Amino acid sequence: MRLLELTIGTRHFYLPEETDLGEFERAIEDAARTGGGMIGIPGLHQHPVSALITPGTPVFIEHVELADDSREDRNDLTSSVDFDLHSSFSEWNA
């Protein structure tokens, strides 16, 4: 499965598959070209999301390949690193 990841500044968004990428890129370019403007960010957000795009705003759109979820082997979803946080937090209870 392929997703489009949008990064504006330090915020990350995943765009729906049906996003018209050409139209969306033109909206970003137009906002930057005119000195700044708000654009709507398509997505499955709980509320409408907009962003102010200026000529200095870093914007990246990246195609992300997702791993096949049908695989039986899911060991890559766990980490071999183990931290003992209990002893660190036990001092707070004193």
C-alpha positions, -999 to 999 in steps of 0.1 A, spaced: 0 0 0 12 35 -8 5 66 12 14 103 6 31 119 36 29 156 38 53 175 60 48 212 66 74 226 89 75 201 117 40 187 113 33 155 95 0 145 77 -10 115 57 -31 124 27 -59 101 15 -53 80 -16 -79 99 -36 -61 132 -31 -55 150 -64 -18 155 -60 -14 179 -89 -42 202 -77 -29 201 -41 6 209 -52 -7 239 -73 -25 252 -42 7 251 -22 27 267 -50 0 294 -55 0 303 -18 38 305 -17 39 325 -50 14 351 -37 34 357 -5 14 335 17 -20 319 21 -41 293 39 -46 259 23 -69 231 34 -52 198 41 -73 168 29 -75 139 53 -95 120 78 -90 145 106 -116 149 133 -119 185 124 -109 207 94 -71 214 92 -55 243 74 -20 255 72 -4 289 63 20 285 34 45 312 29 76 314 6 97 303 35 76 274 46 93 240 41 69 216 25 76 180 15 54 154 -1 67 119 0 54 86 -13 56 61 15 54 23 9 37 4 37 47 -31 45 23 -59 36 0 -63 67 -9 -99 56 24 -113 67 25 -138 95 59 -126 108 54 -95 128 87 -96 148 98 -64 131 71 -45 150 88 -52 184 120 -38 198 148 -59 213 157 -29 236 143 -33 271 144 -5 297 138 -9 334 118 22 341 104 9 374 136 16 394 139 51 379 104 60 389 104 43 423 125 72 437 96 95 430 73 76 454 97 83 484 
